[in-house]
Amino acid sequence: MSKEIKIPSVGESITSGLIAEWHKKDGEAIANGDLLLTLETDKVSTEITAEADGILQITIPEGEEVDIGAIVGSIEEGGGSVAPKAEAPAADPVKVEAPATPPPAETAPAPITPAPTAQPVVIATDPAPASKPAVKKEEIPGRTTRKKMSPLRRKIAQHLVNAQQTAAILTTFNEVDMTAVMQLRKGVQESFVAKHGVKIGFMSFFLKAVVQALKDVPSVNAQIDGNEFVQNHFYDIGVAIGAPKGLVVPVVRDADKLSFAEIEKTIIDYATQAKEGKLALESLQGGVFTVSNGGVYGSLLSTPILNPPQSAILGMHTIQQRPVAVNGEVAIRPMMYLALSYDHRIIDGKEAVTFLIRIKDCLENPARLLIDA
């Protein structure tokens, strides 16, 4: 008995996926529950397991894109090994007798060929350009490698281009002195880890600062839907995470209601799931604002691109010791450049600058985050 292996539905808006990897070989014995293949879509990766014991028969190989519901293989139930396909029996040889040699034919006189008539000289010309065959540039083996873009990478590319084409993106910059945050982290790190089992990082401070700024400048927590202005009254913040297969933005739900420890644990869980390709589709939907930390890669300054339909995104950057003026004197401080990209159709320059300064104030005076000042 044969059981079909079908690609299941993995999300309402997902219609196809790429067979990223078969974890079992064609003809291999498998058990119910064994991991069979990984399906990579434009949003998440999904693992498909066996639903019966038997022998795996693969019909669609790795690297092929398939529709949701497509049959990519089957499981031949009953165990054992795959019997080799029977070859058709060789046909008995047929004796073929050579035909008798025909008698030699009489030699006919050679026909008389008239002398050729002089022809005008014709100079060959190249055919019309349309008739020329297409010539592909020769590629030297080993110098390049070609492979299909994954659905996730194609979706990222399309998403970024659409953001640039549909929104009036503008970026404003500022810088923040991270001295107070770094001193606070250093002072409570040991007890924080002992109590919560995770370190307190910079991201929890930034998410708390973003929530406060969104409350103070609510127009940033809004979006355009057709001809309507939609004001959000919740604080689901996306956190951009670099995964092996591309950038993903899981959402920290109700960040205003979470403690610093709960935010850190949520981000760590998301980072682990992204690394293993196990992020659920629901984790990537519904954010109202995004925070992207290019500083972990050493970025000093950048202009982040919006994550539609959101209207703004905050870019964090590397912390760098720089000379700054403090109370009329030059001091060396750990400074970070901040970049706020926003949709100018919905957010005015004054609001964007006010929002960014509010984040700066919260980080340079982190006690405000604790007392909502």
N, C-alpha and C positions, 0 to 999 in steps of 0.2 A: 504494500500500500504506500502511496506517495503523498506527502504533505507539502503543499506549496509554501514558499517563503515569499511573503509580500511585504512591500514597503508600507509601513503604517503611517497614518496621519500624525504629524508632529507639531501642528499648529494651524490655526485657521487660515493664515495668509501664505502658508508654504505649500507650493505645488510640485516641487521637485527637489532632488538632492543628488549629491555625488557619493558614489561608493568609495569612501576614502581607503578602507582596508577590509579585506577578508581575514578574519582571525583563525579560520580553519581552512584546510586545503580541500580541493575537489577530490572526492572519494574517501575522505577521512571519516572514521566513525565518531559520532558525536552523541552527547547525552542531553536530555531535556534540561534547559536552563543554561547551556553553554553559550558563551558569547560568540556570535557568528560574524557580524560585520559592524562597521561604524559608518553611519550615514552623515555626511556633512552637508548642511543646508546653508542658506544665506543668513541664518541667524544663530543656530545652535548645532551642535553635533549630537547625534542620537545613537545609542548602542542597541542593536537588535539581537535577541537571543533565540535559541532553538526552542521549539514548542513540542518536540518529540525526540525519542531516541532513534538512531538510524544512521544512514550513510548520506553524507552531504553531496549533492549534485549542484554545481555552480553553473548558471547559464549566463549571467552578466558579470564580467570581470571587474577588477578594481579600476578606478579612474573614469568609469562611465557615469554619465548623468542619467538618472531615471526618474520617472514620474511617481508621485504618491500613488500607491495601489499597484504598482508594477510588480510582476513576478520575477525575482532575480535568481531563483534556484528552487530546489526541493530537497526534502528529506525522505529517503527511501527507508521506510520503517521495516523492522525485522532483524536489524543487526547484520553481522557478517561483513564481508568485504564486497566491493563492487566487482561483479563478474565482468571479465573483459568481453568486449563486443565480439560476437562470433563472426569470423571472416567467411565470406562466400567461398565454397569449395572450388578449387582450381578445375577448370574445364579440361576434359581429356584431350590430349593433343590429337590433331587431325592431320593425317598424312596427306600431303599435297604432292601429286605427281607433277614433275616438270613437263611442260608441253613439248611435243616433238619439235625439233628444230625445223623451221620452214625451209624449203629449198631456196637457194639464192635467186633473187629477182634479176631479170634481165637489166643490164645497164642501159639507162636511157640517156640520150645525148643531152649535154648541158644546154639549158636555154640560152639564147643570145640576149644579153642585157644591153639595152641601148645606152649610149654615152650620156652621162648626166648633163643636164642643161644648167648653165651657169645661173646661180640665184643671187639676188641682191644681198649684200651683207647687212645683217640685222644686229644692232648693238643691244644686248640684253640690259634691261633696267630693273631696279628693285620693284617688287610688287607694291601695291598700295599699302600704306601703313596698317589699315584695318585687317589685311590678310596675313600680317606677320604673326607668327605664334608668340605667345607670351613667354618671355625669358625670365626665369626666377634667378635671383642673384645666388651664385654658388656659395654654400657655407662650408667652411673648412671644418672637418670633424674635430671635436674637442674644444673649439673656441666658443661655442654657444650651446645652450641647452634649451629646448622648447618643451613646454608643458602647459596644459590647460589651467586657466585661472580657476581657483576654487570658487564655489558659489558665494562663500563668505567674502572673499576678496573682491569679487565682482559687485556684490551688494555694497560693500564699503565704498568702492570707487563711484558707483552710481549715487550713493547717498551724499558723498562729499560734493560731487558736481552739482547735484540738485540744490544743495544748500547754497552754493555760490550763485546759482542762477535765479533762485526764487526769493532770496532775502536781500535786503539792503544792509550788508554787514559792515560794521564799523568797529574799530578796536581802540580802547583807551587804556593807558598804562599808568602804573604807580609803583612804588616800592614800599616794602615793609621791613621794619627793624625786628628781627626775630629773637632779639636778646631775651625779652621777658618770657616768651614761650619756651625757649631752650632752657632757661633757668628753672622754670616751673616743672618741666619734664624731668630734668635732672634731679630736682628735689623730691619728687614723688614716685620716680620710676620703680625703685626697689619695692616699696610698699604696694604700688599699683599692680606689679607683676605677682606679688605674693597673694594678693586678694583676688585678682581676676584671671590670672594665668596668661595674660597677654601684655605686651608692652604698649605704652601710650605713645602713639605716633603723631605726626603733624596733621594727618588727614582728619582726625576727629576734631581738632581745633578749627580747621578750615570749614568743615561742614557745619559746625556750630555757628561760626562767624557768618557763613552764607545764609543760614536760616534767619539769623538776626537781621541781616541786611535785607532779605526778602520781606520780612515783616515791616521794616522801616520804609522800603521803597517797593510797594506792591506791584507797580507796573512792570517790574522785571519778572515777576511771577505771573506772567500772562502770555497769551499767544493769539495769533490770528487764525481763524477758521473761516475761510471764504470771505464774506463781508462782515463777519462778526468778531467782536473782541471778547475773548474768554479769559476771565479772571480766575485764577486758581487760589484756593484757600487751604491747600495742604502742601506739605513740604517733603516730597519724594525726590531725593537728590541722586542723580546719576554720577557714578565714579568711573572714569575711563581707566581700563586695565589692559595692558599689553599682553595678549595671549599668543601662544606659538602660531596660531592660524590667523591672527589679525586682532585689531583693536575691538574690544567689546565694552559696553557701558551698562553694567548691572546697576540696579536702582536700590538705594537704601531707603526703605519705606518709613514715612513718619519720622524723619530725622530729628524733628523738634521734640519728639517724645522719648528719644533714646538717650541713654547715658553715654559718656565717653567710652566706657568699656564695651557697651553694646554696639556702638558704631565700629570700634576696632575689630571686634569679633566678626561682625557682619562682613566687613571688607576682607578680612583674612579668609573667611569661608568662600567668598566670591572669587578671590584670587586663586584659591586651590581648585575650585570647580572650573575656572577658565583654563588653568594649566592642564587639567585632565580632560578638557572638552566636554564637561558635564553640566554646563549652565543650562537651566531650564528657560524656556522661551518667556515665561511669565516674569522672570527676573530682569529682563531687558526692556520691559514695556512700562510706559506711564510716567516717566520722569518729567519734572518741571524745570530742572536746571541741571547743568553738568559741571563737574570739577575735573580738570585734567592736569596731572602732575608730570610735566616733562622734565622736571628737575631730577627725577630718579635716573634719567639717562644723561644728565649733564647739561641740559638745555639752559642757556642763560636768558634767552628772550625769544618769544614766538607770538604769532597771532592765531589762536585756535579758531577752528571752524565750527559753526553752530551745529547742534544736533537736533534738526527739525523734528517735531513742530515747536521745540523750545525756542525761546527768544534770546537766550544769553548763555554764555559758557565762560567759566573762569579758568585761566591758565596759571598754574604754579610753576616756578622755575627753581634752579639750583640756588642754594644758599652760598653766598660768596662774601668773604671778609673784604670790606671796602671802607675807605675813609669817608666819614660823614661829619657834618657839623652838629654838635650836641651842646646846647647851652652856650653857644658862641665859641666853642673849642672843637678842634678836629679830633675825632675818635675813630678807632677801627671797630666796626660793628658787623655782625652777620646779617647781610641784607639779601632780600629776595625781591626780584621784579615780579609784579602781578600784571596780568593782561585780561581785560574783560572785552570779549567780542559780543556784540549785541545787534539785534535787528532794529535798524534806525526807523523802520516803518511804525514801530510800536513803542520804542523807548527813545526819549529825547536825550541829548548829550548831557544836560544838567542832571537828569535822573541816573544816567550811567556813571557819571563821575561821583555823585553822592553815594551811590551803591558801593563803588570801589573804595571810597574813603571810609565808609562805614566798616568794611571788612578790615581795612588797615588799622582803624582804631581798636577794633575788637581783638586783633592779634597783638598789638603793641601794649594793650591793657587787658590781658586775658581774664582778669577778675570780673570784668563786665559780663563775660559769658556765663558766669556762675550766678550773678545776681540780676541778670536781664536789665543792665543799665545802658 
